[in-house]
Amino acid sequence: MKPALLEVMRMNRICRMVLATCLGSFILVIFYFQSMLHPVMRRNPFGVDICCRKGSRSPLQELYNPTQLELSNTAVLHQMRRDQVTDTCRANSALSRKRRVLTPSDLKHLVVDEDHELIYCYVPKVACTNWKRLMMVLSGRGKYSDPMEIPASEAHVSANLKTLNQYSIPEINHRLKSYLKFLFVREPFERLVSAYRNKFTQKYNTSFHKRYGTKIVRRQRKNATQEALRRGDDVRFEEFVAYLIDPHTQREEPFNEHWQTVHSLCHPCHIHYDLVGKYETLEEDSNYVLRLAGVGSYLKFPTYAKSTRTTDEMTTEFFQNISSEHQTQLYEVYKLDFLMFNYSVPSYLKLE
């Protein structure tokens, strides 16, 4: 490999620190972000303040300064994905960085593994159950060995994983600077249809029917029956879309995490993610993370065929009955996710 290419791979985007500020009872954290105002400069990320696990290289070192040719080749792809995020944040700075700072509560989706120096931002409907299982194995210090032996319900118990918001501000900043930070993304509308199918078409999800279904039926369905208003268990996809694009919805409260945008859950314009994995290359990208963490020889991402998985063809069918006006408005809601993670506008959309 050419020395120039290796040099590019060793360099990371320069980050700036924002001084911690107090606003009333809120303490704003110092965080690292890609500058939208100045040209991005590259620097070697392996200063004296990056600590390694005893006797081994950190995942961050292995990513930016790989010792194996196989990892070097893959690192080029992930550099391109990082560049895509950076360029999108810069080009859309007014939208992507409405807030200048993050509070600790913004970091509740960032799961921390101290032993392997990893931070994973989980995104619902993007294999987060299996990745939470993996994080439990990685951070469990021998308590777990097979991720698939961990029940899905247990993987979603918040007490079983430590998140970044549970640390002090200096501890948060040390980990943001020194640990490998990664997330997994999915084609935004496929993820949206997956969330709809799981939360509104399955009879067992009564909590979602009561919390959101009844509200959606009340606002979006004319002449709704009393039973539909009471149960909220028969929400149509067209009604769900109308609810999402309704300005009242967006003013009322943040979206539920299952259909919230990735850039709002993980804040990639404020936090520099070292690796962006994709649902479309889930197994390959996941095992790459595990190899960087030094556990790839004995721990693999769980693989199994899921017959109920939401596909692109299925997503196309769901959008057939959505008007071009509503399609356009919905695309605007998720536009940054499309651009940031390099997903093209779906061919089935009829944008105005």
C-alpha positions as CSV (number, residue, x, y, z in Angstrom):
1,M,0.0,0.0,0.0
2,K,1.3,3.5,-0.9
3,P,2.8,5.4,2.0
4,A,0.5,8.4,1.3
5,L,-2.6,6.3,1.6
6,L,-1.3,4.8,4.9
7,E,-0.6,8.3,6.1
8,V,-4.2,9.4,5.3
9,M,-5.5,6.4,7.2
10,R,-3.4,7.3,10.3
11,M,-4.8,10.7,10.5
12,N,-8.1,11.6,12.1
13,R,-10.4,14.6,11.9
14,I,-9.2,17.4,14.2
15,C,-11.6,18.0,17.1
16,R,-12.3,21.0,19.1
17,M,-13.2,21.2,22.8
18,V,-16.2,23.1,24.1
19,L,-15.8,24.4,27.6
20,A,-18.3,23.0,30.1
21,T,-21.0,25.5,30.8
22,C,-23.7,25.7,33.4
23,L,-27.2,26.8,32.6
24,G,-29.4,26.6,35.7
25,S,-29.4,23.0,36.8
26,F,-28.0,21.7,33.5
27,I,-24.3,21.0,33.1
28,L,-23.3,21.0,29.5
29,V,-20.6,18.5,28.6
30,I,-17.4,19.2,26.8
31,F,-17.6,17.2,23.6
32,Y,-15.6,16.6,20.4
33,F,-17.0,17.5,17.0
34,Q,-16.0,18.0,13.5
35,S,-15.7,21.7,12.8
36,M,-18.2,23.1,10.4
37,L,-16.6,26.5,10.3
38,H,-13.0,25.8,9.5
39,P,-11.2,23.5,7.0
40,V,-10.9,20.1,8.5
41,M,-7.3,19.2,9.3
42,R,-5.9,15.8,9.9
43,R,-3.8,14.8,12.8
44,N,-2.4,11.7,14.3
45,P,-4.9,10.5,17.0
46,F,-2.4,8.6,19.0
47,G,-1.1,11.2,21.4
48,V,0.2,10.4,24.9
49,D,-3.4,10.8,26.3
50,I,-4.7,7.7,24.5
51,C,-4.2,4.7,26.7
52,C,-4.0,1.2,25.7
53,R,-5.1,-2.0,27.4
54,K,-2.1,-3.6,29.0
55,G,-0.1,-5.7,26.5
56,S,-2.2,-4.8,23.5
57,R,-3.2,-2.0,21.1
58,S,-6.4,-0.2,21.6
59,P,-9.2,-0.5,19.0
60,L,-8.7,3.1,18.1
61,Q,-5.0,2.5,17.3
62,E,-5.8,-0.6,15.3
63,L,-8.4,1.3,13.3
64,Y,-6.2,4.3,12.4
65,N,-2.8,2.6,12.3
66,P,-3.7,-1.1,11.4
67,T,-1.0,-3.8,11.6
68,Q,-2.9,-6.3,9.4
69,L,-3.3,-5.8,5.7
70,E,-6.9,-7.0,5.8
71,L,-7.8,-4.4,8.4
72,S,-5.9,-1.7,6.3
73,N,-8.0,-2.4,3.2
74,T,-11.3,-2.2,5.2
75,A,-10.1,1.0,6.9
76,V,-10.2,2.8,3.6
77,L,-13.9,2.1,3.3
78,H,-14.6,3.4,6.8
79,Q,-12.5,6.5,6.1
80,M,-14.9,7.2,3.2
81,R,-17.9,6.8,5.4
82,R,-16.5,9.1,8.0
83,D,-15.8,11.7,5.3
84,Q,-19.4,11.4,4.1
85,V,-20.6,12.2,7.6
86,T,-18.2,15.1,8.0
87,D,-19.0,16.6,4.6
88,T,-22.8,16.4,5.2
89,C,-22.5,18.0,8.6
90,R,-20.5,20.9,7.1
91,A,-22.8,21.3,4.1
92,N,-25.9,21.3,6.3
93,S,-24.5,23.0,9.4
94,A,-27.7,25.1,10.0
95,L,-29.8,21.9,10.3
96,S,-27.3,19.4,11.7
97,R,-26.0,21.6,14.5
98,K,-28.9,23.6,15.8
99,R,-27.6,22.9,19.3
100,R,-24.1,24.0,20.0
101,V,-23.6,21.7,23.0
102,L,-24.9,18.3,24.4
103,T,-26.1,17.5,27.8
104,P,-25.4,14.2,29.6
105,S,-29.0,13.2,28.8
106,D,-28.1,13.3,25.1
107,L,-25.6,10.5,25.7
108,K,-28.0,7.8,27.0
109,H,-27.8,5.8,23.7
110,L,-24.0,5.5,23.9
111,V,-23.1,2.2,25.5
112,V,-19.7,1.9,27.1
113,D,-17.4,-1.1,27.3
114,E,-14.5,-0.2,29.6
115,D,-12.5,-3.4,29.1
116,H,-12.2,-3.1,25.3
117,E,-12.4,0.8,25.1
118,L,-15.5,0.8,23.0
119,I,-18.5,3.2,22.8
120,Y,-21.5,2.0,20.8
121,C,-24.5,4.2,20.0
122,Y,-27.4,2.0,19.6
123,V,-30.1,2.7,17.0
124,P,-33.4,0.8,17.4
125,K,-34.3,-1.4,14.3
126,V,-30.7,-1.6,13.3
127,A,-29.7,-4.9,14.9
128,C,-29.4,-3.2,18.3
129,T,-30.7,-6.2,20.3
130,N,-27.8,-8.4,19.0
131,W,-25.3,-5.6,19.5
132,K,-26.5,-5.0,23.0
133,R,-26.0,-8.8,23.6
134,L,-22.5,-8.5,22.3
135,M,-21.8,-5.5,24.6
136,M,-23.0,-7.5,27.5
137,V,-20.6,-10.3,26.6
138,L,-17.7,-7.8,26.1
139,S,-18.3,-5.9,29.3
140,G,-19.5,-8.8,31.4
141,R,-16.1,-10.0,32.5
142,G,-16.9,-13.7,32.0
143,K,-20.6,-13.5,33.1
144,Y,-21.7,-14.2,29.5
145,S,-20.0,-16.1,26.7
146,D,-22.7,-16.8,24.1
147,P,-24.6,-13.6,23.1
148,M,-27.6,-15.7,21.8
149,E,-28.1,-17.2,25.2
150,I,-29.0,-13.8,26.5
151,P,-32.8,-13.2,26.1
152,A,-33.8,-10.2,24.1
153,S,-35.7,-8.8,27.0
154,E,-32.6,-8.9,29.2
155,A,-30.6,-7.2,26.5
156,H,-32.9,-4.2,26.7
157,V,-32.8,-3.9,30.5
158,S,-30.9,-0.6,31.0
159,A,-29.2,-1.7,34.2
160,N,-27.4,-4.4,32.2
161,L,-25.3,-1.9,30.3
162,K,-23.5,1.2,31.3
163,T,-24.2,4.3,29.2
164,L,-22.0,7.4,28.8
165,N,-24.4,9.7,30.6
166,Q,-23.7,7.8,33.8
167,Y,-20.2,9.2,34.0
168,S,-18.8,12.5,35.3
169,I,-18.0,15.2,32.7
170,P,-14.3,14.6,32.8
171,E,-14.8,10.9,32.5
172,I,-17.2,11.4,29.5
173,N,-14.6,13.5,27.7
174,H,-11.8,11.1,28.3
175,R,-13.8,8.3,26.8
176,L,-15.0,10.3,23.9
177,K,-11.4,11.1,23.1
178,S,-9.8,7.7,23.8
179,Y,-12.4,5.0,23.0
180,L,-13.4,3.7,19.6
181,K,-16.9,5.1,18.9
182,F,-19.2,3.4,16.4
183,L,-22.8,3.1,15.4
184,F,-24.9,1.1,12.8
185,V,-27.3,2.7,10.4
186,R,-30.0,1.5,8.0
187,E,-31.8,2.9,4.9
188,P,-34.1,5.4,6.7
189,F,-37.4,4.4,5.2
190,E,-36.7,0.7,5.6
191,R,-36.0,1.3,9.2
192,L,-39.2,3.3,9.5
193,V,-41.3,0.6,8.0
194,S,-39.6,-2.0,10.3
195,A,-40.5,0.2,13.3
196,Y,-44.1,0.5,12.2
197,R,-44.5,-3.2,11.6
198,N,-43.1,-4.1,14.9
199,K,-44.8,-1.5,17.1
200,F,-48.2,-1.2,15.4
201,T,-49.0,-4.5,13.7
202,Q,-48.1,-6.8,16.5
203,K,-50.9,-7.4,19.0
204,Y,-48.5,-7.9,21.9
205,N,-47.2,-4.3,21.7
206,T,-50.1,-2.9,23.7
207,S,-47.9,-0.2,25.4
208,F,-47.2,1.4,22.0
209,H,-50.9,1.0,21.0
210,K,-51.9,2.9,24.1
211,R,-49.2,5.5,24.1
212,Y,-49.0,6.3,20.4
213,G,-51.7,4.4,18.6
214,T,-54.6,6.0,20.3
215,K,-53.1,9.4,19.7
216,I,-52.5,8.7,16.0
217,V,-56.1,7.5,15.5
218,R,-57.5,10.4,17.3
219,R,-55.6,13.0,15.2
220,Q,-55.4,11.3,11.9
221,R,-58.6,9.3,11.4
222,K,-61.9,10.8,10.6
223,N,-65.0,9.2,12.2
224,A,-62.9,6.8,14.2
225,T,-64.9,4.2,16.2
226,Q,-64.8,4.3,20.0
227,E,-63.0,1.0,20.0
228,A,-60.3,2.3,17.7
229,L,-59.9,5.4,19.9
230,R,-59.7,3.2,23.0
231,R,-57.4,0.5,21.7
232,G,-55.2,2.2,19.1
233,D,-54.1,-1.2,17.8
234,D,-55.1,-0.8,14.1
235,V,-53.0,2.2,13.0
236,R,-52.6,2.3,9.2
237,F,-49.2,3.2,7.8
238,E,-50.6,6.3,6.0
239,E,-51.8,7.5,9.4
240,F,-48.4,6.8,11.0
241,V,-46.7,8.9,8.2
242,A,-49.3,11.7,8.7
243,Y,-48.5,11.7,12.4
244,L,-44.8,12.0,11.8
245,I,-45.0,14.9,9.4
246,D,-47.6,16.8,11.5
247,P,-46.0,19.9,12.9
248,H,-47.9,19.5,16.1
249,T,-46.2,16.1,16.7
250,Q,-42.8,17.6,16.3
251,R,-43.6,20.5,18.7
252,E,-45.2,18.2,21.3
253,E,-42.3,15.9,22.2
254,P,-39.3,14.2,20.6
255,F,-39.9,11.2,18.4
256,N,-39.9,7.8,20.0
257,E,-36.4,6.3,19.7
258,H,-37.7,3.6,17.2
259,W,-38.5,6.2,14.6
260,Q,-36.3,9.1,15.7
261,T,-33.6,10.1,13.2
262,V,-30.1,8.6,13.7
263,H,-28.5,12.1,13.7
264,S,-30.8,13.0,16.6
265,L,-30.1,9.8,18.6
266,C,-26.3,9.7,18.1
267,H,-25.4,13.3,17.3
268,P,-22.7,12.5,14.7
269,C,-22.2,16.2,13.9
270,H,-21.1,16.7,17.5
271,I,-19.5,13.4,18.4
272,H,-16.8,12.1,16.0
273,Y,-17.7,8.5,15.3
274,D,-14.7,6.4,14.2
275,L,-16.7,3.7,12.5
276,V,-20.1,3.7,10.8
277,G,-21.4,0.2,10.2
278,K,-24.3,-0.5,7.9
279,Y,-27.3,-2.9,8.2
280,E,-26.7,-3.9,4.6
281,T,-23.2,-5.1,5.5
282,L,-24.1,-5.9,9.1
283,E,-22.1,-9.1,9.6
284,E,-19.0,-7.9,7.9
285,D,-18.9,-4.5,9.7
286,S,-19.8,-6.1,13.0
287,N,-17.0,-8.6,12.9
288,Y,-14.6,-5.9,11.8
289,V,-15.4,-4.0,15.1
290,L,-14.8,-7.2,17.0
291,R,-11.4,-7.8,15.3
292,L,-10.4,-4.2,16.1
293,A,-11.3,-4.9,19.7
294,G,-9.1,-8.0,19.7
295,V,-11.8,-10.5,20.3
296,G,-12.6,-11.5,16.7
297,S,-11.0,-15.0,17.0
298,Y,-13.5,-16.2,19.5
299,L,-16.5,-13.8,19.3
300,K,-18.6,-13.3,16.2
301,F,-21.7,-11.4,15.4
302,P,-24.8,-13.7,15.7
303,T,-26.1,-14.8,12.4
304,Y,-29.5,-16.2,11.7
305,A,-32.1,-15.9,9.0
306,K,-35.0,-13.7,10.1
307,S,-38.0,-14.5,8.0
308,T,-39.9,-11.5,9.2
309,R,-37.2,-9.0,8.3
310,T,-38.4,-5.8,6.6
311,T,-37.0,-5.7,3.0
312,D,-36.7,-3.0,0.4
313,E,-39.4,-4.7,-1.6
314,M,-41.7,-4.6,1.4
315,T,-40.9,-0.9,2.0
316,T,-41.8,-0.1,-1.5
317,E,-45.2,-1.7,-1.0
318,F,-45.9,0.3,2.1
319,F,-45.2,3.6,0.3
320,Q,-47.5,2.9,-2.6
321,N,-50.5,4.5,-0.8
322,I,-48.6,7.5,0.5
323,S,-49.3,10.7,-1.4
324,S,-46.4,12.5,-3.2
325,E,-47.0,15.5,-0.9
326,H,-46.6,13.3,2.3
327,Q,-43.6,11.4,0.8
328,T,-41.9,14.7,0.2
329,Q,-42.6,16.0,3.7
330,L,-41.4,12.7,5.2
331,Y,-38.2,12.7,3.2
332,E,-37.5,16.2,4.6
333,V,-37.7,14.8,8.1
334,Y,-35.2,12.0,7.4
335,K,-33.2,13.9,4.7
336,L,-30.0,14.3,6.8
337,D,-29.9,10.5,7.6
338,F,-30.2,9.8,3.8
339,L,-27.3,12.2,3.0
340,M,-25.1,11.6,6.0
341,F,-25.0,7.8,5.5
342,N,-25.0,7.9,1.7
343,Y,-28.4,6.4,1.0
344,S,-29.8,7.5,-2.3
345,V,-33.4,8.7,-2.7
346,P,-35.6,5.6,-3.1
347,S,-36.7,5.0,-6.7
348,Y,-40.3,4.4,-5.5
349,L,-40.6,7.9,-4.1
350,K,-42.7,10.5,-6.0
351,L,-41.2,13.7,-4.6
352,E,-42.8,17.0,-5.4
